[in-house]
């Protein structure tokens, strides 16, 4: 049931994108690329500290995510 609802949600989101003249597939690709870039930055920062993501707290990773986001915008 949840999977069906999620499918409906994704269908609506794709339709909304089309109405806004946005290619939903391109938008998703760009969002995935942005996530990958930011997560790679988190991994690099953790590696500098001799750590891996699974050895880090959510708070540490959130702070690194925010820093990666700020770096991209700044």
Secondary structure, DSSP 8 states (H G I E B T S, - for coil): -HHHHHHHHHHHHHHHHHHTT--HHHHHHHHHHHHHHHHHHHHHHHHHTT--GGGS-HHHHHHHHHHHHHHHH-
